[in-house]
Amino acid sequence: MLTYIARNFSKGLLPAMKELKLLFANHPRSAIIPALTELQNHTGWISDDDVNELSNYFDVKEEEIFETVTFYSMFNREPVGDHIVQVCTGGPCSLRGSDAVLDKFHSLLDEKVTVRHVECLGACCCGPVITVDGKYHEAIDEEEAQAIANDILNGVVPKQRVCDKKPQRK
């Protein structure tokens, strides 16, 4: 059995990939999401060459990796800005005005900020929901979007906004 030698992993990334390969030796497909996450944390996005490299390294079909990387909105398939704003445009958020929030971000932010819509961020009771660099902000309207965009453009980490409409468990 031949052992694939990783050619494109940088020295900083190779130890993490070796650890994942060892951890998931009996189930290499289970390494796909953690490996993609490590890769993206290291490079910022996942290229076709990266998919090929992961396929060879973990001995998993390229198609399976492409299916994973294109299914989950958390993976970037192209270079992104210094910040990422994701706006949920799923049903409940859309009914509460997420399209206007998305338009507001597009009109205010520059190329240093990647703005994109996602189908669901899983906080439907408090829509519209957005994430800024992975941090959730709930019940966002156009005014809140303006304030968040101003913070981002001024180099300030936006104060996390959470709603109090969450259902109470008994």
Salt bridges, closest charged atoms under 4 A:
ASP48 OD1 - ARG77 NH2 2.51
GLU64 OE1 - ARG29 NE 2.53
GLU119 OE2 - HIS117 ND1 3.99
ASP133 OD2 - HIS83 ND1 2.67
GLU138 OE2 - LYS166 NZ 3.50
GLU144 OE1 - ARG161 NE 2.26
